[in-house]
């Protein structure tokens, strides 16, 4: 199994500002994934982050709004840019999944935009 | 594009009952299916991973089955306890279809076990 640490665990931000969420894994992984969980909803994949290449975004998510960095095999960041109240959600980092392996999730970052 | 549906959306039962949670998916070209548990305001805890070559997987009081041909999976919880109260999520690979990386989640079953 993998242990995933996310920071911050929660934050309250002003609209128009940006927040960077960090995800640290205790082992080297090829792919990392970022998900959003809006209030009362299930998880939606935002993007897949491979080390050394551009992130792949799902329909409805764009790099300008959710820039992602993947500087090495154990770390990734997701930035939520120019925030609005609609961005209030839980953001989760995940590893695994590819090739039939088990997926593991961080504890999430609860973001409230006011 | 993969779509995952979970039934029922909510369930409230007395302690001790055996339960069945249902999950269906549209794209059967999956290599596995995973069940998670989510407690309020928390992240996801992996419960069971069933590979496409398996028909079921067991962990303690939990048993998950997978029928790729019909696009269905079930999670069976035996002798339910109040500590089992949580939201249970089913997830299949293929957010972009065809078994591509990333998971598609159902909306979950919100389970309450009454003491």
Interface residues (C-beta under 8 A of the other chain):
Chain A: X1 X6 X31 X33 X41 X42 X43 X44 X45 X48 X58 X90 X92 X94 X97 X98 X99 X100 X102 X103 X104 X105 X106 X107 X108 X110
Chain B: X31 X32 X34 X36 X41 X42 X43 X44 X45 X46 X49 X51 X52 X89 X91 X93 X95 X96 X101 X102 X103 X104 X105 X106 X107 X108
